[in-house]
């Protein structure tokens, strides 16, 4: 599974959404399941899947699907 598919699957599993919901307009609190608890569940899954530990500022700034791709690039994840 490539990194983009892994990333998408984490979003779909963490927030119980379909792939069609993924994209630049998917932002924190836009869907009910992306609340503070859902956010930390997603972060934990991302850290485990990509074998990284995100800095606190990156966790806080991870406010959208698109921003997450940018942040993960900083940790050497290639999409």
PyMOL commands that set and color helices and strands:
alter all, ss='L'
color gray80, all
select helices_A, chain A and resi 3-15+19-21+36-50+56-61+65-74
alter helices_A, ss='H'
color red, helices_A
deselect
rebuild
show_as cartoon
